[in-house]
Amino acid sequence: MSALTGTVATLLGIEDAGDLARVTAGAETIAGSLPAPARLGLRTGAGTLDVLARLTTGHALDGLDADARDAFCARVAARPSTARIVEMMKIPLLLAAGTELLPAPPPPRGLARPDPVLDCAPSAEWPGCTTADAVVVGSGAGGAMAARTLARRGMSVIVLEEGRRFTSREFRERPPLERFLGLYRDGGATVALGRPPVLLPEGRAVGGSTVVNSGTCYRTPDHVLRRWADTGAPVEGFGARLDEVEATLRVAPQPMGPLGRNGLLALAGAERLGWRAAPLRRNAPGCVGSAQCAVGCPHNAKYGVHLNALPQACEEGARIVTEARAERILVERGTATGVRARRPDGTFFEILAPRIVVAAGATQTPLLLRRSGLGGHPELGRGMAVHPATNIAGRFAEPVVSWSGVMQSVGIEELRADGILIEATATPPGMSSFPLPGLGRSLRRELADAGRLAVLGAMIADAPSGRVHGARHRAVLRYDLAREDAARLRRAIVAMGRVLFAAGAEEVLTGLARRPVVRDEAELTRAVAMAPAADLHLAAFHPTGTAKLGADEAVAPVAPSGRLRGVRGVHVVDASVLPSCPEVNPQLTIMAMALSIAEGIE
């Protein structure tokens, strides 16, 4: 057996040879999709554990019996240096194990709607040089809305998308893990370095992250808009633009029918506490509760921009070039003249246009601007907010099967005034970033018992303490959790635990390595209070603010109109321009801001 096989058997407590072969193959597939540093880290971690086993037991991991493996797990868990290694390795290994060992999702039902007609061409088939009135870099929430707006005004528009188009047939026929690895940048392993590190998955496909988000649609809070107005942001008439976006996405409250027991338990717990809670507003007409939003809806029910704004843009003549990485905005005498893009085979092509609309996302837009010689503003790439998020689980006496129902179903808003938003959220088996406690056979038992877990997640409105480094092909992200945000996350964990206990949970899994399981609120409160910030298990989903717009030229790389300062003909319309954390799931906000900016492009 390889070091990875021995590591899988040891850390996950797998004794059956067939199960071990399938999970190891899944782990190898995951490793192959990771960027080189993460792939090296996974293999190095496996090799390190194998060496430690040889030094402490005289045998490689694959030479130990089950009892000896569990004893080895106890030793590595007791040492902080090795405990951190195994906790990081558990996430990809549990992803493989959950996919292989837990029940597969039920076969999909009929389509809520067919795939729309999109004028898409892979970059391999695109000519070496073409012209257009406008080039939009990125096909996600902001780019789609900008492309539709400009095309409806009679402009010839070409959209460049680094990812490719995925169809409902692929979402129906390919297993969730395979879809997951293809739909996200770096196989979903994008990480912001810091203490603690923050997992920051980014969708990459025609439709951007709207293909893989939860479908949750919050309007921008009024107090956020008032704060942005003070910076000079174009928020006058923002309500009407939000109305238009909601109509485009067909936003409505989630019906109770497909909610699932995970959401029902969240509602029950909140009700018993007297807290405000309700099914979320979502852009998912026809949702049947397959809980697969994060890997592409197999029913075409979640109504991302690949199903509305982009086909509407194509109806007006817009074209989409897929698998095309924008390498550089071409500039002559201070004026944009086009975009140079790279195909997967390394060859290049150019699209000449006087209007360049950048919608590459908050982590990629700064890199594109720097590669183009347009990254001179000192605040570009700084001030990134990421909506730090954490989740916990409650174990119930009866089955919950959290992955049967709506993925993100219920919002608990009791603490929204404090910048804490709690949402009942569960993903397909194994795809949660939530770390089940234990190692070895105890972890295997936890995985087998996952059907009795209900999962809640919380995200907080954070200080803009992140930064995007780099200029070439890979962003290097840094995010240092502010002290007040760590305190807010601790409050969120306790609040989620209270909801789960109120709903009848027998115990709560905290995600904290030192106190992974608690059995009452008092124990939970003590465990959270004692946990250092570095022990908080974090993910994040909505990076914003790396190319802020505003009236003050000293702090805002982008003018209130969306025009990039220092060059003519370049506008930015993605989450980069938001002046601060929007405090809620930002899809509607990004699209409304893009609409506002695109309406002003001449």
C-alpha positions in Angstrom: 0.0 0.0 0.0 1.1 3.6 -0.6 1.6 6.1 2.3 -1.7 7.7 1.3 -3.5 4.3 1.5 -2.1 3.7 5.0 -3.0 7.2 6.0 -6.6 6.8 4.8 -6.9 3.5 6.6 -5.4 4.9 9.8 -7.1 8.3 10.1 -10.5 7.2 8.9 -10.5 3.8 10.6 -11.3 1.8 7.5 -10.8 -1.9 7.7 -12.7 -3.3 4.8 -10.4 -3.6 1.8 -13.0 -2.6 -0.8 -14.0 0.5 1.1 -10.3 1.4 1.6 -9.6 1.0 -2.1 -12.6 3.2 -3.1 -11.8 6.0 -0.6 -8.1 6.0 -1.4 -9.0 6.3 -5.1 -11.3 9.2 -4.3 -8.5 10.9 -2.2 -6.1 10.4 -5.2 -8.7 12.1 -7.5 -9.0 15.0 -5.0 -5.3 15.3 -4.8 -5.0 15.5 -8.5 -7.4 18.4 -8.7 -5.5 20.5 -6.1 -3.0 23.2 -6.9 0.6 22.0 -6.6 1.3 23.4 -3.1 -1.9 21.8 -1.6 -1.2 18.5 -3.5 2.3 18.5 -2.2 1.1 19.2 1.3 -1.4 16.3 1.3 1.3 13.9 0.1 3.9 15.3 2.5 1.5 14.9 5.4 0.8 11.3 4.5 4.5 10.7 4.2 5.2 12.4 7.5 2.7 10.2 9.3 4.1 7.1 7.7 7.6 8.0 8.9 6.3 8.8 12.4 4.7 5.3 12.4 8.0 3.7 11.5 9.9 5.6 14.2 7.4 5.0 17.0 6.1 1.5 16.1 8.8 0.0 13.9 6.2 -0.5 11.1 4.7 1.5 8.3 1.1 2.5 8.7 0.0 -0.2 6.3 1.8 -2.8 8.5 -0.3 -1.9 11.6 -3.4 -3.7 12.7 -6.6 -1.7 13.7 -5.7 -1.5 17.4 -2.2 -0.3 16.7 -3.5 2.3 14.2 -5.9 3.7 16.8 -3.1 3.8 19.4 -1.0 5.7 16.8 -3.9 8.2 16.2 -4.1 8.8 19.9 -0.4 9.7 20.0 -0.4 12.1 17.0 -3.6 13.7 18.3 -1.9 14.4 21.7 1.0 16.3 20.0 0.0 19.9 18.8 2.4 19.8 15.9 1.0 16.5 14.5 -2.6 17.2 15.6 -2.7 20.2 13.3 -1.4 18.1 10.4 -4.1 15.4 10.8 -6.9 18.0 11.3 -6.0 19.6 7.9 -5.8 16.2 6.2 -9.2 15.1 7.5 -11.1 17.6 5.3 -10.1 16.1 1.9 -10.1 12.5 3.3 -13.6 13.0 4.7 -14.7 14.4 1.4 -13.6 11.2 -0.3 -15.0 9.0 2.5 -18.4 10.8 2.6 -18.8 10.3 -1.1 -17.9 6.6 -1.1 -19.2 5.4 2.2 -22.5 7.4 2.7 -25.6 6.8 0.7 -25.6 8.4 -2.7 -28.1 11.1 -3.5 -31.4 9.8 -4.9 -31.8 9.8 -8.7 -32.8 13.2 -9.9 -36.4 13.9 -10.9 -37.5 15.9 -13.9 -36.0 19.2 -14.9 -37.6 22.4 -13.6 -36.6 24.0 -16.9 -34.4 23.0 -19.9 -30.9 24.4 -20.4 -31.2 27.7 -22.2 -29.6 28.5 -25.6 -26.2 30.2 -25.0 -23.9 31.5 -27.7 -20.8 29.8 -26.2 -17.6 29.0 -28.0 -14.5 27.3 -26.4 -11.4 29.5 -26.7 -9.8 26.7 -28.8 -12.3 27.6 -31.6 -12.0 31.4 -31.2 -10.1 33.4 -33.8 -6.8 35.0 -33.0 -8.1 38.5 -33.2 -11.7 39.9 -33.2 -13.4 43.2 -32.3 -16.3 44.2 -30.2 -17.9 47.2 -28.6 -17.3 45.8 -25.1 -15.5 42.9 -23.5 -16.7 41.6 -20.1 -14.2 39.6 -18.2 -16.1 37.1 -16.1 -19.6 35.6 -16.4 -20.8 35.6 -12.8 -23.3 37.8 -11.0 -21.7 41.1 -11.9 -20.4 40.2 -15.4 -23.7 38.6 -16.5 -25.7 41.7 -15.4 -23.3 44.1 -17.2 -23.2 42.0 -20.4 -27.0 42.0 -20.5 -27.3 45.7 -19.9 -24.7 46.6 -22.6 -26.1 44.1 -25.1 -29.6 45.5 -24.7 -28.3 48.9 -25.6 -27.2 47.6 -28.9 -23.5 47.0 -28.2 -21.6 44.0 -29.5 -20.5 42.2 -26.3 -18.0 39.4 -25.8 -17.9 37.7 -22.4 -14.6 36.0 -21.4 -15.0 33.1 -18.9 -12.1 31.2 -17.5 -14.2 28.2 -16.7 -16.5 26.2 -19.0 -20.1 25.7 -19.5 -21.8 22.9 -17.4 -25.1 21.5 -18.4 -27.9 19.9 -16.4 -27.1 16.6 -18.1 -23.6 16.6 -16.4 -25.2 17.6 -13.0 -27.6 14.7 -13.4 -25.2 12.0 -14.6 -21.9 12.8 -12.9 -21.4 12.0 -9.2 -21.3 15.0 -6.8 -17.5 14.7 -6.0 -16.6 14.8 -9.7 -18.8 17.9 -10.2 -17.3 19.5 -7.1 -13.8 19.2 -8.3 -14.6 20.6 -11.7 -16.8 23.5 -10.6 -14.4 25.2 -8.2 -11.0 26.9 -8.6 -8.3 24.7 -7.3 -10.7 21.9 -6.7 -12.3 24.0 -3.9 -9.1 24.2 -2.0 -8.5 28.0 -2.2 -7.2 29.1 1.2 -6.5 32.5 2.7 -3.4 32.2 4.9 -3.7 33.4 8.4 -4.2 32.3 12.0 -6.4 30.4 11.6 -6.3 29.7 7.8 -9.7 30.3 6.1 -11.0 28.0 3.4 -12.4 30.2 0.6 -14.0 28.1 -2.2 -14.6 30.0 -5.5 -16.8 28.8 -8.3 -15.4 28.8 -11.9 -17.9 28.2 -14.6 -20.2 30.0 -17.0 -22.4 31.7 -14.5 -19.6 32.0 -11.9 -20.4 31.3 -8.3 -24.2 31.6 -9.0 -23.9 28.1 -10.3 -22.7 26.7 -7.0 -24.0 29.1 -4.3 -26.9 28.2 -2.0 -29.5 30.3 -3.8 -30.0 32.5 -0.7 -31.1 36.0 -1.7 -31.0 38.9 0.8 -31.6 42.5 -0.2 -28.8 44.9 0.9 -29.7 46.2 4.4 -30.7 49.8 4.5 -28.1 50.7 7.1 -25.4 49.3 4.8 -26.6 51.4 1.9 -26.6 54.5 4.1 -23.0 53.7 5.1 -22.0 53.3 1.5 -23.7 56.5 0.5 -21.3 58.3 2.8 -18.4 57.0 0.7 -19.9 58.2 -2.5 -21.2 54.9 -3.7 -24.0 55.0 -6.3 -26.9 53.8 -4.1 -29.5 56.3 -5.1 -32.4 54.2 -6.6 -30.7 51.0 -5.4 -34.1 49.6 -4.2 -35.5 49.7 -7.8 -32.4 47.9 -9.1 -32.8 45.3 -6.4 -36.3 44.9 -7.6 -35.1 44.3 -11.1 -32.6 41.8 -10.0 -35.1 39.9 -7.9 -37.4 39.8 -10.9 -34.6 38.5 -13.1 -33.8 35.7 -10.6 -37.4 35.0 -9.6 -36.7 35.4 -5.9 -39.4 34.1 -3.5 -39.6 32.6 0.0 -38.6 29.0 0.1 -41.7 26.8 0.3 -41.9 24.5 3.3 -42.5 21.3 1.3 -39.0 20.4 0.3 -37.4 22.1 3.3 -36.1 18.9 4.9 -35.7 18.0 8.6 -32.5 20.0 8.9 -34.4 23.2 8.3 -37.4 22.1 10.3 -35.2 21.5 13.4 -33.7 25.0 13.0 -37.2 26.5 12.9 -38.3 24.5 15.9 -35.2 25.4 18.0 -35.5 29.1 17.2 -39.3 29.0 18.0 -38.6 27.5 21.4 -36.1 30.3 22.1 -38.4 33.0 20.9 -36.0 33.9 18.1 -36.8 35.3 14.7 -36.5 32.6 12.0 -38.1 31.8 8.7 -37.5 29.9 5.4 -35.0 31.9 3.4 -35.8 33.9 0.2 -34.1 32.1 -2.7 -33.8 32.2 -6.5 -34.9 28.5 -6.8 -38.3 28.2 -8.4 -39.2 24.6 -8.6 -36.7 23.4 -6.0 -37.3 19.8 -4.9 -34.8 19.8 -2.0 -31.9 17.7 -3.5 -29.3 19.7 -1.3 -26.9 19.8 -4.3 -26.7 23.5 -4.9 -23.0 23.5 -4.2 -22.3 21.1 -7.0 -24.8 22.2 -9.6 -28.5 21.7 -9.4 -29.5 18.5 -11.2 -33.0 19.9 -11.7 -32.0 23.3 -13.1 -34.2 24.7 -10.3 -31.7 27.1 -8.7 -32.0 30.0 -11.1 -28.4 31.3 -11.4 -27.4 33.8 -14.1 -26.4 31.0 -16.5 -30.2 30.4 -16.7 -31.4 34.1 -17.0 -29.1 37.1 -17.4 -26.6 35.3 -19.7 -29.1 33.8 -22.1 -30.9 37.2 -22.1 -27.6 38.8 -23.1 -27.1 36.2 -25.8 -30.6 36.9 -27.2 -29.4 40.5 -27.7 -26.2 39.3 -29.6 -23.7 38.8 -26.8 -21.2 35.9 -27.2 -19.4 33.9 -24.5 -15.9 32.6 -24.9 -15.2 29.8 -22.4 -11.9 28.4 -21.1 -10.4 31.8 -21.7 -8.2 33.4 -19.0 -7.9 37.1 -19.4 -4.1 37.8 -19.2 -3.9 41.5 -19.8 -6.0 44.5 -20.6 -4.4 46.3 -23.6 -3.9 50.0 -23.1 -2.5 52.7 -25.4 -1.9 56.2 -24.3 -4.0 55.8 -21.1 -7.0 54.3 -22.9 -8.1 50.6 -23.0 -8.0 49.0 -26.4 -8.9 45.4 -25.7 -8.0 42.2 -23.9 -5.4 39.6 -24.4 -6.6 36.1 -23.3 -4.9 32.7 -23.0 -6.3 29.4 -24.1 -5.7 26.1 -22.1 -3.0 25.1 -24.6 -1.0 28.3 -23.8 -1.7 30.2 -27.0 -3.2 33.6 -27.0 -5.9 35.6 -28.7 -7.0 39.2 -28.6 -10.3 41.0 -28.6 -10.1 44.7 -29.5 -12.7 46.9 -27.8 -12.9 50.4 -26.4 -14.8 49.3 -23.3 -13.5 46.7 -20.8 -15.7 45.6 -18.0 -13.9 43.6 -15.3 -15.9 41.1 -13.4 -13.3 38.5 -12.5 -14.1 38.4 -8.8 -12.6 39.9 -5.7 -9.6 37.6 -5.7 -8.8 37.7 -9.4 -9.6 41.3 -10.4 -6.6 42.7 -8.6 -4.3 40.2 -10.3 -5.7 41.1 -13.8 -5.2 44.8 -13.1 -1.7 44.3 -11.9 -0.8 42.1 -14.9 -2.1 44.9 -17.1 0.0 47.6 -15.5 -3.1 49.1 -13.9 -2.5 48.1 -10.3 -0.7 51.1 -9.1 -3.3 52.3 -6.6 -2.0 51.5 -3.1 -5.4 50.2 -1.9 -5.9 47.7 -4.7 -6.1 44.2 -3.3 -6.4 45.5 0.3 -9.4 45.7 2.6 -10.8 42.3 1.6 -13.9 41.2 3.7 -14.8 37.5 3.5 -17.8 36.8 5.7 -16.0 34.4 8.0 -18.2 31.5 8.7 -18.3 28.5 11.0 -20.7 25.6 11.5 -21.6 23.1 14.2 -23.8 20.0 14.3 -26.3 18.6 16.7 -26.8 14.9 17.2 -30.4 13.8 17.5 -32.0 10.6 18.5 -33.9 10.2 15.3 -32.5 10.4 11.7 -32.1 13.9 10.3 -30.4 13.1 7.0 -29.4 16.7 6.6 -28.5 16.3 3.0 -32.1 15.5 2.1 -33.9 18.8 1.7 -32.9 22.3 0.8 -29.2 22.9 1.1 -29.5 26.3 2.8 -33.1 26.5 4.0 -33.8 28.6 7.1 -32.4 32.0 8.3 -32.2 32.8 12.0 -32.0 36.6 12.3 -32.1 37.2 16.0 -28.5 38.4 16.1 -28.4 40.2 12.8 -28.0 43.6 14.6 -24.8 42.2 16.0 -23.5 41.2 12.6 -24.3 37.5 13.0 -26.5 35.6 10.5 -27.3 31.9 11.3 -28.5 29.7 8.5 -29.5 26.0 8.4 -27.2 24.6 5.8 -26.2 21.1 4.8 -24.3 19.8 1.7 -24.2 16.4 0.0 -22.4 13.7 2.1 -18.8 14.5 2.9 -18.8 17.9 1.2 -19.2 20.0 4.4 -16.1 21.7 5.6 -17.3 20.7 9.1 -14.7 18.4 10.7 -16.2 15.4 12.4 -14.4 14.7 15.7 -12.0 11.9 16.4 -9.5 9.8 14.4 -9.4 6.1 13.4 -12.3 3.9 14.3 -14.0 6.6 16.3 -14.1 8.9 13.3 -15.4 6.0 11.2 -18.3 5.6 13.6 -18.9 9.3 13.5 -19.1 9.2 9.7 -21.5 6.2 9.8 -23.7 8.1 12.2 -23.7 11.3 10.2 -27.4 10.8 9.3 -28.4 11.8 12.8 -26.7 15.2 12.6 -28.4 18.5 12.0 -26.0 21.3 10.8 -26.2 25.0 11.3 -23.8 27.6 9.9 -23.2 31.2 10.9 -21.4 34.0 9.1 -20.4 37.3 10.5 -20.0 40.9 9.1 -16.3 41.2 9.4 -13.6 43.9 9.4 -11.9 44.3 6.0 -8.7 42.6 7.2 -7.8 40.5 4.1 -5.4 41.2 1.3 -4.8 39.8 -2.2 -1.1 39.4 -3.1 0.3 38.4 -6.4 0.3 39.6 -10.0 0.8 36.5 -12.2 -1.3 33.4 -12.3 -2.1 32.6 -8.7 -3.5 34.9 -6.0 -1.9 34.6 -2.6 -4.6 35.5 0.0 -3.9 36.7 3.5 -6.7 37.1 6.1 -6.1 37.9 9.7 -9.2 37.5 11.8 -9.8 40.7 13.9 -10.1 40.2 17.6 -13.7 41.6 17.6 -14.6 39.2 14.8 -13.2 36.2 16.7 -15.4 37.3 19.6 -18.4 37.5 17.3 -17.7 34.0 15.9 -17.6 32.6 19.5 -21.0 34.2 20.1 -22.3 32.6 16.9 -21.1 29.1 18.0 -22.9 29.4 21.3 -26.1 30.8 19.7 -26.1 27.9 17.2 -25.6 25.4 20.0 -28.6 26.9 21.9 -30.8 26.5 18.8 -29.8 22.8 18.4 -30.2 22.0 22.1 -33.6 23.8 22.1 -34.6 21.6 19.1 -33.8 18.5 21.1 -30.1 17.7 20.3 -28.6 15.1 22.6 -25.1 16.6 22.1 -23.4 19.2 20.0 -20.3 18.8 17.8 -18.4 22.1 18.1 -15.7 21.8 15.5 -13.2 22.7 18.2 -10.3 20.3 18.3 -9.9 20.5 22.1 -13.6 20.1 23.0 -15.2 18.5 20.0 -18.4 17.3 21.8 -20.5 19.0 24.5 -23.7 17.9 26.1 -25.3 21.1 27.4 -25.2 24.9 27.0 -23.0 25.5 30.0 -20.4 23.1 28.7 -20.6 24.6 25.2 -20.1 28.1 26.6 -17.0 27.0 28.6 -15.5 25.2 25.6 -16.0 28.2 23.3 -14.6 30.7 25.9 -11.5 28.5 26.3 -10.8 28.1 22.6 -8.0 30.3 21.2 -8.8 32.0 17.9 -6.4 29.7 16.1 -8.6 26.7 17.0 -11.7 28.2 15.4 -12.7 26.2 12.3 -13.4 28.7 9.6 -14.5 28.9 6.0 -15.6 32.0 4.0 -17.7 32.4 0.9 -18.1 36.0 -0.2 -14.9 38.0 -0.7 -15.5 41.6 -1.4 -13.9 45.0 -1.4 -10.5 44.5 -3.1 -11.1 47.3 -5.6 -13.4 49.6 -3.7 -15.4 52.3 -5.4 -15.8 55.7 -3.7 -15.4 59.4 -4.0 -12.1 59.6 -2.1 -9.3 58.9 -4.6 -6.8 58.1 -1.8 -8.7 55.1 -0.6 -10.8 54.0 -3.6 -9.1 52.6 -6.7 -12.5 52.8 -8.5 -14.6 56.0 -9.0 -18.3 56.0 -7.9 -19.2 55.4 -11.6 -17.3 52.1 -11.5 -14.5 53.5 -13.7 -11.0 52.4 -12.7 -9.0 55.4 -11.8 -5.9 56.1 -13.9 -7.2 54.7 -17.2 -10.0 55.4 -19.7 -12.4 52.7 -20.8 -12.1 50.3 -17.9 -14.9 49.6 -15.4 -15.2 47.1 -12.5 -18.5 45.6 -11.7 -17.9 42.6 -9.4 -17.8 42.2 -5.6 -14.4 43.9 -5.6 -16.1 47.3 -5.7 -18.3 46.9 -2.7 -17.2 49.5 -0.1 -17.5 47.2 2.9 -18.9 43.8 3.9 -22.6 43.7 2.8 -23.4 41.7 6.0 -25.7 39.3 4.0 -25.3 36.8 1.1 -24.3 39.3 -1.6 -25.7 38.0 -4.9 -28.5 40.6 -5.2 -26.1 43.4 -4.0 -23.5 42.5 -6.6 -26.0 42.3 -9.4 -27.7 45.6 -8.5 -24.3 47.4 -8.3 -23.3 46.0 -11.6 -26.6 47.2 -13.1 -26.0 50.6 -11.7 -22.5 50.8 -13.1 -23.3 49.3 -16.5 -26.1 51.7 -17.1 -23.5 54.5 -16.9 -21.0 53.1 -19.4 -21.1 55.1 -22.6 
